[in-house]
Amino acid sequence: MNQGQQPTNGGDQQEAVPEEYETEVPVPEEYETVPERYEPEILLYDPTEQTGRIIVGLGRPGLPEVAAQSLTVLENEGLTLDTNFSGVDIDQADLTRNTGYPDLSLALYVDVEPAQISRVRELVDDPSSPITFATLEAKATAFTEDSPPSWQLNPRMGESEAEASEWRAGFKAGLETAMEQVGATELAWLAEMALNESAFTWGLQVTKAATSALSGRSIKVAILDTGLDMGHPDFQGRSITARSFVPGLDVQDKHGHGTHCAGTACGLRVPHTRAGGAPGSYGCAPNAEIFVGKVLDNNGSGNQGSILAGIQWAIANGCDVISMSLGFNACSITNPSFDEAYEQAGQAALLENCLIVAAAGNASARPRRICAIHPKSPAAAPSILGVGALDESLQPAPFSDGGLHLPHGAVDIAGPGVNVYSSFPRPQLYKRMSGTSMATPHVAGIAALWAEANGRFRGKALWQQLLQSARSMPLSSRDVGKGLVQAP
């Protein structure tokens, strides 16, 4: 498979949309407005986690004239605009539109001297200046845990009988606790299905994606990650558009994280069993159009500029959902802030009827330590949907970060994030992984199903529909938001 557009699998047959999804969904007031202006700041962290470049807000999204004015002001201050923009082409003759992130009203500057940073700070503080904020560009990593201990793994995948018995006992104990709190009639269906992955992964079952009549047809889903194994057999014949935003690297995934996330969001959903008892169906939206943006390198690391470039690209291509299982990998407890560049990107996406879904992070070690979503992670931004992770017993995953600093930095919803089976680069083809990274593409794929169900479910309305339809859990909203994501 080559980069670019490929034929859509499955022909042009239209899927029936249930009547109940044709009605208008009211959008709460808190989603109708965005703050006029956030307190300006330049966030300072460990210098080893910075790139030496700064990201500057050129006014609010949707105001190209203000962006042009901002660029002129910064040019007059002698700042050097990064004309590479980590892979985003720029026309030097038309900087009024091509700011590098035109739909985001952001610009990236390089080789900034300390005196220039001080001057930019002054411009941010000046009410008459069009410059809204400036922040140091941070690094980012893929959010994934190491392989879970053997007792957490599916007992059909080669563990001993003793380990299998221990796994089943632990799962049933957690299930019984949940049933006592919520009611047996509400969760009894889990006992049969989640212990049996012969056809569908446990994540597809508990989210009801396994039985959904919808498949994400004609919905565009962007996976911004380490790329995709473009030759993976499960993705042949699919509609895939791909681009790398990492200098010197193509979109081929040599890490595995991106291929795994793409599989959960948009991989196969055909009930069958693979050799060894592995499930043959693991994807939420198997007919969605896939947009692969490689924003992390083959070590799973990257820069904020590349991530913003990927967001800009996805919005420009009309993507309905953007999935990002990445962020700043460190524990934050006392810092209640968020990154304004990510927030502006989230606002810009919502203005274009696009929803960004992002992982909360894996820095916690429950019950001993619960970390907040780190302020330099995309999920901390108020306009980006934050996703926490649940294990097979529907309890918060030990590593899953929480929403400690509301209203921003919230976990808005939760998804399956432990022992998740999905696609992986050749020759392995499939792998089980854990992390809020694995929960996020469940939410993104199910968002695509809701978007297919009703054309009004876009941007803010899609956000609200995901929350309204989530399965309420007997857990703190700090950890799971409105509950477990559910498919239509």
VEXDREN-2710 file (C-alpha; in Angstrom, 1 decimal):
% VEXDREN-2710
k/r/px/py/pz
1/MET/0.0/0.0/0.0
2/ASN/1.3/3.4/-0.9
3/GLN/0.8/6.7/0.9
4/GLY/-2.3/8.6/-0.3
5/GLN/-5.8/7.7/-1.0
6/GLN/-6.9/4.0/-1.5
7/PRO/-10.2/2.5/-2.4
8/THR/-12.7/2.1/0.4
9/ASN/-13.4/-1.5/1.4
10/GLY/-16.9/-2.8/1.2
11/GLY/-18.4/-1.0/-1.8
12/ASP/-20.9/1.9/-1.7
13/GLN/-23.7/0.1/0.2
14/GLN/-25.2/2.5/2.7
15/GLU/-25.9/1.3/6.2
16/ALA/-29.3/1.9/7.8
17/VAL/-29.3/4.6/10.5
18/PRO/-31.7/4.0/13.4
19/GLU/-34.5/6.6/13.6
20/GLU/-33.6/7.6/17.2
21/TYR/-30.3/9.0/16.0
22/GLU/-32.0/11.5/13.6
23/THR/-33.2/13.9/16.3
24/GLU/-31.5/17.1/17.2
25/VAL/-29.2/17.0/20.3
26/PRO/-29.1/20.1/22.5
27/VAL/-25.7/21.5/23.2
28/PRO/-25.2/22.6/26.8
29/GLU/-24.2/26.3/27.3
30/GLU/-20.7/25.4/28.5
31/TYR/-19.9/24.0/25.1
32/GLU/-21.3/27.1/23.3
33/THR/-18.6/29.5/24.3
34/VAL/-14.8/29.5/24.8
35/PRO/-12.9/31.8/27.1
36/GLU/-12.0/35.2/25.5
37/ARG/-8.4/35.1/26.8
38/TYR/-6.4/32.9/29.1
39/GLU/-3.9/34.1/31.6
40/PRO/-0.7/34.5/29.6
41/GLU/2.3/32.5/30.7
42/ILE/5.4/30.8/29.4
43/LEU/5.6/27.4/31.0
44/LEU/9.0/26.3/32.2
45/TYR/10.0/22.7/32.7
46/ASP/13.1/20.5/32.7
47/PRO/15.3/22.0/29.9
48/THR/15.9/18.5/28.6
49/GLU/12.2/18.2/27.8
50/GLN/12.2/21.4/25.8
51/THR/13.3/22.1/22.2
52/GLY/14.5/25.7/22.4
53/ARG/11.6/26.8/20.1
54/ILE/8.5/28.8/21.2
55/ILE/4.9/28.5/20.0
56/VAL/3.1/31.8/19.8
57/GLY/-0.7/32.4/19.7
58/LEU/-1.6/34.7/16.7
59/GLY/-5.1/35.6/18.0
60/ARG/-8.0/33.3/18.3
61/PRO/-8.8/30.7/15.6
62/GLY/-10.8/31.8/12.6
63/LEU/-9.3/35.4/12.5
64/PRO/-6.7/35.4/9.6
65/GLU/-6.4/39.1/9.6
66/VAL/-5.4/39.1/13.3
67/ALA/-2.9/36.3/12.6
68/ALA/-1.3/38.3/9.8
69/GLN/-1.0/41.3/12.1
70/SER/0.6/39.2/14.8
71/LEU/3.1/37.8/12.3
72/THR/4.1/41.3/11.3
73/VAL/4.6/42.3/14.9
74/LEU/6.8/39.3/15.6
75/GLU/8.8/39.9/12.4
76/ASN/9.5/43.4/13.5
77/GLU/10.9/42.0/16.8
78/GLY/13.4/40.0/14.8
79/LEU/12.0/36.5/15.6
80/THR/12.8/33.8/13.1
81/LEU/9.8/31.9/11.9
82/ASP/10.2/28.1/11.5
83/THR/9.4/27.8/7.8
84/ASN/9.7/24.0/7.9
85/PHE/6.9/23.6/10.5
86/SER/7.9/20.0/11.0
87/GLY/6.7/19.0/7.6
88/VAL/3.9/21.5/6.9
89/ASP/4.6/23.3/3.6
90/ILE/4.6/27.1/3.8
91/ASP/4.4/29.6/1.0
92/GLN/6.9/32.4/1.8
93/ALA/4.9/34.8/-0.4
94/ASP/1.7/34.4/1.6
95/LEU/2.4/34.3/5.3
96/THR/-1.0/36.0/6.0
97/ARG/-2.6/32.6/5.4
98/ASN/0.3/30.1/5.7
99/THR/1.4/30.6/9.2
100/GLY/2.4/27.0/9.4
101/TYR/-0.8/26.2/11.4
102/PRO/-3.3/28.4/9.5
103/ASP/-6.4/26.9/11.0
104/LEU/-4.9/27.0/14.5
105/SER/-3.6/30.6/14.4
106/LEU/-0.3/29.5/15.8
107/ALA/3.3/29.9/14.7
108/LEU/6.6/28.3/15.7
109/TYR/9.7/30.3/16.2
110/VAL/13.3/29.0/16.4
111/ASP/16.6/30.3/17.8
112/VAL/14.8/32.6/20.2
113/GLU/17.2/34.6/22.4
114/PRO/16.3/35.3/26.1
115/ALA/15.8/39.0/25.4
116/GLN/13.3/38.1/22.7
117/ILE/11.4/35.8/25.1
118/SER/11.2/38.7/27.5
119/ARG/9.9/41.0/24.7
120/VAL/7.3/38.4/23.6
121/ARG/6.2/38.2/27.3
122/GLU/5.7/41.9/27.2
123/LEU/3.6/41.7/24.0
124/VAL/1.4/39.0/25.6
125/ASP/0.8/41.2/28.6
126/ASP/0.0/44.3/26.4
127/PRO/-3.8/44.5/25.9
128/SER/-3.3/46.3/22.6
129/SER/-1.2/43.5/21.2
130/PRO/-2.7/40.8/19.0
131/ILE/-0.3/38.3/20.5
132/THR/-2.3/36.1/22.8
133/PHE/0.3/33.8/24.4
134/ALA/3.7/32.2/24.1
135/THR/4.8/28.9/25.4
136/LEU/8.0/26.9/25.1
137/GLU/7.6/23.9/22.8
138/ALA/7.7/20.7/24.8
139/LYS/8.6/17.1/23.9
140/ALA/6.0/14.4/23.9
141/THR/5.9/10.6/24.1
142/ALA/3.5/7.8/23.4
143/PHE/1.4/6.8/26.4
144/THR/1.8/3.0/26.8
145/GLU/2.6/0.7/29.6
146/ASP/5.0/-2.3/29.5
147/SER/3.3/-5.6/28.9
148/PRO/1.0/-6.4/31.9
149/PRO/2.0/-9.2/34.4
150/SER/1.1/-12.7/33.3
151/TRP/-1.8/-13.0/35.7
152/GLN/-3.5/-10.1/33.9
153/LEU/-3.2/-11.6/30.5
154/ASN/-5.9/-13.5/28.6
155/PRO/-5.5/-17.2/29.8
156/ARG/-6.1/-18.5/26.2
157/MET/-2.8/-16.9/25.0
158/GLY/-0.4/-19.5/26.5
159/GLU/-0.3/-18.9/30.3
160/SER/-0.3/-21.9/32.6
161/GLU/-3.5/-23.3/34.1
162/ALA/-2.6/-21.9/37.5
163/GLU/-2.1/-18.4/36.0
164/ALA/-5.4/-18.8/34.1
165/SER/-7.3/-19.7/37.2
166/GLU/-5.8/-16.7/39.1
167/TRP/-6.7/-14.4/36.2
168/ARG/-10.3/-15.6/36.1
169/ALA/-10.7/-15.4/39.9
170/GLY/-9.4/-11.8/39.9
171/PHE/-11.7/-10.8/37.1
172/LYS/-14.8/-12.4/38.7
173/ALA/-14.0/-10.7/42.0
174/GLY/-13.8/-7.3/40.4
175/LEU/-17.0/-8.0/38.5
176/GLU/-18.9/-9.1/41.6
177/THR/-17.8/-5.9/43.4
178/ALA/-19.1/-3.8/40.5
179/MET/-22.3/-5.8/40.3
180/GLU/-22.9/-5.2/44.0
181/GLN/-22.6/-1.5/43.5
182/VAL/-24.5/-1.1/40.3
183/GLY/-26.9/-4.0/40.3
184/ALA/-26.6/-7.5/38.8
185/THR/-29.1/-6.8/36.0
186/GLU/-26.9/-3.9/34.7
187/LEU/-23.6/-5.8/34.5
188/ALA/-24.5/-9.4/34.3
189/TRP/-24.0/-9.4/30.5
190/LEU/-20.3/-8.8/31.1
191/ALA/-19.6/-12.1/32.8
192/GLU/-20.4/-14.1/29.6
193/MET/-18.8/-11.9/27.1
194/ALA/-15.7/-10.3/28.5
195/LEU/-14.3/-13.6/29.6
196/ASN/-14.8/-15.0/26.1
197/GLU/-12.7/-13.2/23.4
198/SER/-13.1/-16.0/20.9
199/ALA/-14.6/-13.5/18.4
200/PHE/-14.4/-10.0/19.8
201/THR/-11.9/-8.3/22.1
202/TRP/-13.2/-7.5/25.6
203/GLY/-13.0/-3.8/24.8
204/LEU/-15.4/-4.1/21.8
205/GLN/-17.8/-6.1/23.9
206/VAL/-18.1/-3.9/27.0
207/THR/-18.4/-0.8/24.8
208/LYS/-21.1/-2.5/22.6
209/ALA/-19.0/-1.8/19.5
210/ALA/-19.1/-5.5/18.8
211/THR/-22.8/-5.5/18.2
212/SER/-23.2/-2.0/16.6
213/ALA/-24.9/-1.9/13.2
214/LEU/-22.7/1.0/12.3
215/SER/-19.1/0.9/11.0
216/GLY/-17.9/4.5/10.6
217/ARG/-18.5/4.6/6.8
218/SER/-17.6/7.9/5.2
219/ILE/-16.3/9.3/8.6
220/LYS/-12.7/10.5/8.6
221/VAL/-10.6/9.5/11.6
222/ALA/-7.0/10.8/12.1
223/ILE/-4.6/8.8/14.2
224/LEU/-1.6/11.0/15.2
225/ASP/1.0/8.7/16.5
226/THR/4.1/6.7/15.4
227/GLY/2.6/6.0/12.0
228/LEU/1.1/2.8/10.5
229/ASP/2.5/-0.5/9.1
230/MET/1.3/0.3/5.6
231/GLY/1.8/-3.3/4.5
232/HIS/-0.2/-4.8/7.4
233/PRO/-2.6/-7.4/5.8
234/ASP/-5.6/-6.2/7.9
235/PHE/-5.4/-2.7/6.3
236/GLN/-5.1/-3.7/2.7
237/GLY/-7.9/-2.2/0.6
238/ARG/-8.8/0.4/3.2
239/SER/-9.1/4.1/2.5
240/ILE/-5.9/5.5/4.0
241/THR/-4.3/8.9/3.6
242/ALA/-0.9/9.2/5.3
243/ARG/1.8/11.8/6.0
244/SER/4.8/12.1/8.2
245/PHE/5.5/15.2/10.2
246/VAL/8.8/13.9/11.6
247/PRO/11.8/15.2/9.5
248/GLY/13.6/12.4/7.8
249/LEU/11.1/9.7/8.5
250/ASP/8.3/8.2/6.4
251/VAL/5.0/7.1/7.8
252/GLN/6.0/3.4/8.2
253/ASP/5.6/2.5/11.9
254/LYS/8.7/0.9/13.3
255/HIS/7.6/1.4/16.9
256/GLY/4.2/-0.3/17.0
257/HIS/2.2/2.1/19.1
258/GLY/0.5/3.8/16.1
259/THR/-0.4/0.6/14.4
260/HIS/-2.0/-0.7/17.6
261/CYS/-4.0/2.5/18.1
262/ALA/-5.1/2.6/14.5
263/GLY/-6.3/-1.0/14.8
264/THR/-8.4/-0.4/17.9
265/ALA/-10.0/2.7/16.4
266/CYS/-10.5/1.5/12.8
267/GLY/-9.3/-2.1/12.4
268/LEU/-11.1/-5.3/11.6
269/ARG/-14.5/-6.1/13.1
270/VAL/-15.4/-9.4/11.5
271/PRO/-16.2/-12.0/14.2
272/HIS/-13.8/-14.9/13.9
273/THR/-11.1/-16.6/15.9
274/ARG/-7.5/-16.6/15.1
275/ALA/-5.0/-19.5/15.7
276/GLY/-4.4/-19.9/19.4
277/GLY/-7.8/-18.6/20.5
278/ALA/-7.0/-14.9/19.7
279/PRO/-9.9/-12.7/18.7
280/GLY/-10.2/-11.9/15.1
281/SER/-12.2/-8.7/15.6
282/TYR/-10.6/-5.8/17.4
283/GLY/-11.6/-2.5/15.6
284/CYS/-14.4/-0.1/16.5
285/ALA/-15.0/1.6/13.1
286/PRO/-13.9/-0.8/10.4
287/ASN/-15.1/1.2/7.5
288/ALA/-13.9/4.7/8.6
289/GLU/-11.5/6.6/6.3
290/ILE/-8.1/6.5/8.1
291/PHE/-5.8/9.5/8.2
292/VAL/-2.4/8.5/9.5
293/GLY/-0.2/11.4/10.8
294/LYS/3.2/10.3/11.9
295/VAL/4.0/12.9/14.7
296/LEU/6.2/10.7/16.9
297/ASP/9.5/9.0/15.8
298/ASN/10.3/5.3/15.8
299/ASN/11.2/5.5/19.5
300/GLY/7.8/6.9/20.3
301/SER/9.0/10.4/21.0
302/GLY/8.3/13.7/19.3
303/ASN/7.9/17.5/19.5
304/GLN/4.9/19.6/20.1
305/GLY/5.4/21.3/16.7
306/SER/5.0/18.1/14.9
307/ILE/1.8/17.3/16.8
308/LEU/0.3/20.7/16.1
309/ALA/1.3/20.2/12.4
310/GLY/-0.6/16.9/12.4
311/ILE/-3.7/18.5/13.9
312/GLN/-3.5/21.3/11.3
313/TRP/-3.3/18.7/8.5
314/ALA/-6.2/16.6/9.9
315/ILE/-8.5/19.7/10.2
316/ALA/-7.5/20.8/6.7
317/ASN/-8.5/17.4/5.4
318/GLY/-11.9/17.5/7.0
319/CYS/-11.3/14.9/9.6
320/ASP/-14.3/14.4/12.0
321/VAL/-12.3/12.8/14.8
322/ILE/-8.6/13.1/15.8
323/SER/-7.1/10.5/18.2
324/MET/-3.9/11.3/20.1
325/SER/-2.5/8.7/22.5
326/LEU/0.4/10.9/23.5
327/GLY/1.6/13.7/25.8
328/PHE/4.1/14.7/28.5
329/ASN/5.1/11.6/30.4
330/ALA/5.5/12.8/34.0
331/CYS/3.5/12.9/37.2
332/SER/1.8/16.2/38.0
333/ILE/-0.1/16.8/41.2
334/THR/0.0/20.5/42.2
335/ASN/0.2/22.2/38.8
336/PRO/-3.4/23.1/37.7
337/SER/-2.4/24.8/34.4
338/PHE/-2.7/23.6/30.8
339/ASP/-0.9/24.3/27.5
340/GLU/-2.5/27.1/25.6
341/ALA/-1.3/25.9/22.2
342/TYR/-3.1/22.6/22.6
343/GLU/-6.1/24.5/23.9
344/GLN/-6.1/26.7/20.9
345/ALA/-5.8/23.7/18.6
346/GLY/-8.8/22.1/20.4
347/GLN/-10.9/25.2/19.9
348/ALA/-9.9/25.4/16.3
349/ALA/-10.9/21.8/15.8
350/LEU/-14.3/22.3/17.4
351/LEU/-14.9/25.4/15.2
352/GLU/-14.4/23.1/12.2
353/ASN/-16.7/20.4/13.6
354/CYS/-13.8/18.2/14.5
355/LEU/-13.4/16.5/17.9
356/ILE/-9.9/15.8/19.3
357/VAL/-9.7/12.8/21.7
358/ALA/-6.6/12.5/23.8
359/ALA/-5.1/10.1/26.5
360/ALA/-5.0/11.2/30.1
361/GLY/-1.6/9.7/30.8
362/ASN/0.0/6.8/32.6
363/ALA/2.0/8.4/35.4
364/SER/-0.2/7.1/38.3
365/ALA/0.5/4.1/40.5
366/ARG/-2.8/3.4/42.1
367/PRO/-3.8/3.3/44.9
368/ARG/-0.5/4.7/46.2
369/ARG/-0.3/7.7/43.8
370/ILE/-2.9/9.3/41.6
371/CYS/-1.4/11.9/39.2
372/ALA/-3.2/14.7/37.4
373/ILE/-3.2/15.0/33.7
374/HIS/0.0/16.8/33.0
375/PRO/-0.4/20.4/31.9
376/LYS/1.8/19.8/28.9
377/SER/-0.4/16.9/27.7
378/PRO/-3.1/17.6/25.1
379/ALA/-5.8/16.1/27.4
380/ALA/-5.3/18.8/30.0
381/ALA/-6.8/21.4/27.5
382/PRO/-10.5/22.2/28.2
383/SER/-11.4/21.9/24.5
384/ILE/-9.8/18.4/24.1
385/LEU/-11.7/15.3/25.3
386/GLY/-9.7/13.5/28.0
387/VAL/-9.8/9.7/28.2
388/GLY/-9.0/7.5/31.2
389/ALA/-8.4/3.7/31.2
390/LEU/-10.4/0.9/32.8
391/ASP/-9.2/-2.7/33.3
392/GLU/-11.2/-5.9/32.6
393/SER/-13.1/-5.7/35.9
394/LEU/-14.1/-2.1/35.0
395/GLN/-11.9/-0.5/37.6
396/PRO/-9.5/2.4/36.9
397/ALA/-6.3/1.0/35.5
398/PRO/-3.4/1.4/38.1
399/PHE/-1.5/3.8/35.7
400/SER/-4.4/5.9/34.6
401/ASP/-4.1/9.6/35.5
402/GLY/-7.1/11.5/37.0
403/GLY/-8.8/14.8/36.6
404/LEU/-7.5/16.6/39.7
405/HIS/-7.8/20.2/38.4
406/LEU/-11.3/20.9/37.1
407/PRO/-12.7/22.4/35.0
408/HIS/-9.6/21.8/32.8
409/GLY/-7.4/18.8/33.1
410/ALA/-10.6/16.6/33.3
411/VAL/-11.0/13.0/32.5
412/ASP/-14.2/13.3/30.5
413/ILE/-14.8/9.6/29.7
414/ALA/-13.2/6.2/30.0
415/GLY/-12.4/3.3/27.8
416/PRO/-10.9/-0.2/27.9
417/GLY/-7.1/0.3/28.4
418/VAL/-5.7/-2.9/29.9
419/ASN/-4.6/-6.1/28.0
420/VAL/-6.0/-4.7/24.7
421/TYR/-5.5/-6.9/21.7
422/SER/-4.9/-5.1/18.4
423/SER/-2.8/-4.9/15.2
424/PHE/1.0/-4.5/15.4
425/PRO/3.7/-4.1/12.7
426/ARG/4.9/-7.1/10.8
427/PRO/6.1/-9.8/11.3
428/GLN/4.3/-10.0/14.7
429/LEU/1.0/-8.7/13.3
430/TYR/-0.9/-8.6/16.7
431/LYS/-0.1/-7.7/20.3
432/ARG/-1.7/-7.0/23.6
433/MET/-0.9/-3.6/25.1
434/SER/-2.0/-1.5/28.1
435/GLY/-2.3/2.3/28.6
436/THR/-4.6/5.2/28.4
437/SER/-3.2/5.1/24.8
438/MET/-5.3/2.0/24.3
439/ALA/-8.4/3.5/25.8
440/THR/-8.3/6.6/23.6
441/PRO/-8.8/4.9/20.2
442/HIS/-11.8/3.0/21.6
443/VAL/-13.4/6.4/22.2
444/ALA/-12.2/7.8/18.9
445/GLY/-13.6/4.8/16.9
446/ILE/-16.9/4.9/18.8
447/ALA/-17.1/8.6/18.1
448/ALA/-16.9/7.7/14.4
449/LEU/-19.9/5.4/14.9
450/TRP/-21.9/8.2/16.4
451/ALA/-20.8/10.6/13.7
452/GLU/-22.1/8.1/11.1
453/ALA/-25.4/7.7/13.1
454/ASN/-26.3/11.3/12.9
455/GLY/-24.8/14.1/10.7
456/ARG/-25.5/16.5/13.5
457/PHE/-23.0/14.7/15.8
458/ARG/-19.9/16.8/14.9
459/GLY/-17.5/18.7/17.1
460/LYS/-19.2/19.9/20.3
461/ALA/-22.4/17.9/19.7
462/LEU/-20.4/14.8/19.2
463/TRP/-18.5/15.5/22.4
464/GLN/-21.8/15.8/24.2
465/GLN/-23.3/12.7/22.6
466/LEU/-20.4/10.6/23.8
467/LEU/-20.9/11.8/27.4
468/GLN/-24.7/11.4/27.3
469/SER/-24.5/7.9/26.0
470/ALA/-21.7/6.7/28.3
471/ARG/-22.4/3.9/30.8
472/SER/-22.5/5.4/34.3
473/MET/-20.0/3.7/36.6
474/PRO/-19.8/3.4/40.5
475/LEU/-16.5/5.3/40.3
476/SER/-15.3/8.8/40.9
477/SER/-15.8/11.2/37.9
478/ARG/-12.2/12.2/38.6
479/ASP/-11.2/8.8/37.2
480/VAL/-13.8/8.0/34.6
481/GLY/-15.7/11.2/33.8
482/LYS/-19.2/10.4/32.7
483/GLY/-18.4/6.7/32.5
484/LEU/-17.6/3.9/30.0
485/VAL/-17.9/4.9/26.4
486/GLN/-20.8/3.1/24.6
487/ALA/-21.4/2.6/20.9
488/PRO/-24.7/3.3/19.2
END
